[in-house]
Amino acid sequence: MSDNRAILLLGSNIDPARNIHKALGLLNRLLRIRKKSRLWITEAVGSNGPEFLNMAIEIETNLNASQIKTDIINPVETELKRIRTSDKYAPRTIDLDIIIFNGEVLDSNIWNRLFIALPVSEIIPDLMNNSTGKPLSETVDKLRSSAYAELLKDSL
């Protein structure tokens, strides 16, 4: 039985449909995927790079957050030829991040970045922001007024 649940965010803006699909295949072999959001087209943040595809998945695993990073995320990003540069906003083949681990928000940008909030809200819309007392679904509504996101018609 798996002890831990996490929400991972997948993003890509280099051949994004292919790379997200490949990442899901690799993750599915390494973890139990419980839920998936739909795929969203979102604007690049911090650069004028190409648009991203983003989605969130809920996983079940015996691994802790650190092990997920070293044993799952890093090898998958390496397999998909993720290149890290000094520009943290540079285009990428794949970007995998742990957003929530066992109910704890690990990336506070979930409350101010639509590309994170929107896919995660499809999995846990009632996640509460302890600072505002508002659910993630309300945060998404507010963020959509100032950032671009469109549902990808041909979802995976």
C-alpha positions in Angstrom: 0.0 0.0 0.0 1.2 3.5 -0.8 1.6 5.9 2.1 2.1 9.2 0.3 0.1 11.3 -2.1 1.4 14.1 -4.2 0.4 16.5 -6.9 2.9 17.0 -9.6 2.8 19.7 -12.3 4.0 18.8 -15.8 5.0 21.6 -18.2 6.6 21.8 -21.6 7.0 24.4 -24.3 9.4 22.5 -26.6 7.4 20.0 -28.7 5.0 20.1 -25.7 2.3 17.5 -26.7 4.9 14.9 -27.4 7.0 15.6 -24.3 4.0 15.7 -21.9 2.8 12.4 -23.4 6.2 10.8 -23.0 6.6 12.1 -19.4 3.2 10.6 -18.5 4.2 7.3 -20.0 7.5 7.2 -17.9 5.7 8.4 -14.8 3.0 5.8 -15.2 5.7 3.1 -15.2 7.3 4.5 -12.0 4.3 5.6 -9.9 0.6 5.1 -9.5 -1.3 7.9 -11.1 -4.6 8.4 -9.4 -6.0 11.4 -11.2 -5.0 13.7 -14.1 -6.1 17.2 -15.0 -6.8 18.2 -18.5 -4.1 19.8 -20.6 -3.9 23.6 -20.6 -2.2 26.0 -23.0 -0.7 28.8 -20.9 1.5 31.8 -21.6 5.2 31.6 -20.8 6.0 33.4 -17.5 9.2 35.5 -17.2 10.0 35.3 -20.9 8.6 35.7 -24.4 9.1 32.0 -25.1 6.6 29.8 -26.7 3.4 28.9 -24.9 3.4 26.0 -22.5 1.2 23.0 -22.1 0.6 22.3 -18.4 -1.2 19.6 -16.5 -1.3 18.2 -13.0 -1.4 14.6 -11.8 -2.1 13.1 -8.4 0.2 10.2 -7.6 0.4 7.6 -4.8 3.8 6.4 -3.8 5.9 5.0 -0.9 8.6 7.6 -1.7 9.0 10.8 0.3 9.2 14.2 -1.5 13.0 14.2 -1.7 13.0 10.6 -3.1 10.3 11.6 -5.7 12.6 14.4 -6.8 15.8 12.3 -7.0 14.3 8.9 -8.1 11.5 10.0 -10.4 11.6 13.7 -11.4 15.3 14.0 -12.2 15.5 10.8 -14.2 12.4 11.6 -16.2 13.6 15.1 -17.0 17.0 13.7 -18.0 15.4 11.1 -20.2 13.4 13.8 -22.0 16.6 15.9 -22.4 15.7 18.8 -20.0 18.5 21.3 -20.2 18.9 23.7 -17.3 20.5 27.1 -17.9 21.0 30.2 -15.8 17.7 31.4 -17.3 15.1 29.7 -15.1 12.4 30.8 -17.6 14.1 29.3 -20.7 12.1 27.0 -22.9 12.2 23.4 -21.8 11.2 19.9 -23.1 9.7 19.0 -19.7 9.5 20.5 -16.2 8.2 18.4 -13.4 7.5 19.9 -9.9 6.0 18.6 -6.7 3.3 21.2 -5.9 1.6 19.4 -2.9 2.8 16.5 -0.8 0.5 14.8 1.6 -1.8 17.9 1.7 1.0 20.3 2.3 1.6 23.0 -0.4 5.2 22.9 -1.3 5.0 25.6 -4.0 3.3 28.8 -2.8 3.1 30.0 -6.4 0.0 27.9 -6.6 -1.8 30.9 -5.2 -0.6 33.5 -7.8 0.3 31.6 -11.0 -2.6 30.4 -13.2 -0.5 27.8 -15.0 -0.1 26.0 -11.6 -3.5 26.8 -10.0 -5.7 25.9 -12.9 -4.6 22.2 -13.5 -4.2 21.6 -9.8 -7.7 22.9 -9.1 -9.1 20.3 -11.4 -7.8 17.7 -9.0 -8.4 19.5 -5.6 -10.6 22.5 -6.2 -11.4 22.9 -2.5 -7.7 23.2 -1.4 -7.8 26.1 1.1 -5.4 29.0 1.1 -4.6 29.4 4.8 -3.7 33.1 4.3 -7.0 34.1 2.6 -9.4 31.2 3.7 -10.4 30.9 0.1 -10.4 27.7 -2.0 -8.2 27.2 -5.0 -11.2 27.3 -7.3 -11.8 30.9 -6.3 -8.1 31.7 -6.8 -8.3 30.3 -10.3 -11.4 32.5 -11.1 -9.4 35.6 -10.0 -6.2 34.7 -11.8 -8.0 34.0 -15.1 -8.9 37.7 -15.3 -5.2 38.6 -15.7 -3.5 35.6 -17.3 -4.1 33.5 -20.4 -5.1 29.8 -20.3 -7.0 27.7 -22.9 -8.0 24.1 -22.7 -6.2 22.0 -25.3 -8.9 20.5 -27.5 -7.0 17.2 -28.2 -6.2 16.1 -24.7 -4.0 13.2 -24.0 
